[in-house]
Amino acid sequence: MSETSGHSPRSADDPEPLRVVLAKLGFDGHDRGLKVVARTLRDAGMEVIYLGLRQTTESIIAACEQEDADVIGLSMHNAGHLTLAPRMVQAVDTAGLDVPVVIGGIVPAEDVNVLIEAGVAAVLGPGASAEEVVAAVKAAVTRQSAAR
Amino acid sequence: MSPNSLDEQFEAARAGNRRVLGRLLTMVERQDDNAVVVSERAHRDAGQARVIGVTGAPGSGKSTITGHLAAVSGADQPAILAIDPSSPLTGGAILGDRIRMDNNVSSNTFIRSMATRGHAGGLAVAVPDAVRVLDAAGYDPIIVETVGVGQVEVTIAAAADTTVVVVTPGWGDAVQANKAGLLEVADIFVVNKADRPDARGARRDLELMLDLGHRDDWRAPIVLTTATEGEGIDDLWAEVERHTSYLHDSGELARRRCRRRRSEVADRIELGLRDRAHRLIEAHSGEFALDRVERHELSPAAAAQQLLASLIPDNHPED
């Protein structure tokens, strides 16, 4: 059989649906946006593993492993992004997972580059259209598989 | 560092490497050429685990009950396969069962969400393969949860050693109970949300239905639960254990598994034939037959018969 080590090789044009884990980290109760994103990604033909509220980096990593996810989407609305987003990226690296992290929610413009430099694949603000959300997720997966 | 050969991957999965197990499941879920090889390797070690099916209407509390069952089983390594429908329009899916389980299950539980995906009937073979992989990786029990709507979903939940059907108060009366195909597959009934009025009415209707006759010497017990509070879950698990003993003592387990093997092989033949049928119709002989149908020289039935005969001889020598 073909090479099966490492993460199953994926690219955004793979005919099988992308698998996306969506979650909110810690005590951030605003999940309306995440639900809209879940619906948006579903309508774009993706499989959304919806973890919802009050997740930890550990629970997200565990879900990614069991679900063989291609990308993690985190929604942040309580100004915790500078602490939590890099921590998530760190946790993914420590676990040795080959999965990009996309952030959505309220992130001030001056923080976006800080997150990108910390290893976040993309940051989506409240003005992002459905098309932009889908394109960002696909691009994150494509870049990740290209870097492999 | 990453295991390469299939044997190494199964070894790693057995030793608790969940990422490797997750990937093996992806391979069988895709039902591509790798899937056949993975399935074959898994089949060598499979057959040890208890398989429990949980099904019922949307919102009846299946996922919450499933999570509780994994926890009260007291097993070292329980696994849950949670199946949700894909959108027929976009192929996408929202797999939300984990949020009903996370609070109940312990970290030793392996949960995998599966979407029904587009391929017609594919689920009927992808799920047994996923169960086989979990089984070979040492997980036990394996709880398969499906929404009890649609023939395929009910059939999948019914293809278990023990099938639990979840209903809620107000779901219907004795007449509904007799016409719903869902209920015929139950080894155990759960009336969930039993804190609501008329839970006892729901139980009475089920009892009435069962009084009219049941399949064999096992009469499906009815357990009342309030899953969000964890009430009645111990009773439910006790009934699962009792049914397991019944399966062993009566010889029904071997009969069930024999039926399951037969129907899986039949399903796979059917899928393979369907695939070949589509290719045949695209091929030259298919085009030719279709042209004759268009000119009214051949009926669709006759064309199908001719093409089918080219796939399989009508009078098989073994018949």
Interface residues (C-beta under 8 A of the other chain):
Chain A: M1 S2 E3 T4 S5 G6 H7 S8 E16 P17 A38 R39 L41 R42 D43 A44 G45 M46 E47 V48 I49 Y50 L51 G52 S59 A62 A63 E65 Q66 E67 D68 L97
Chain B: S2 P3 N4 L6 Q9 R18 R19 L21 G22 R23 L25 T26 M27 R30 D33 N34 V37 S86 S87 T90 G91 G92 A93 I94 L95 G96 R98 I99 D102 S107 F110 I111 R112 S113 A115 R117
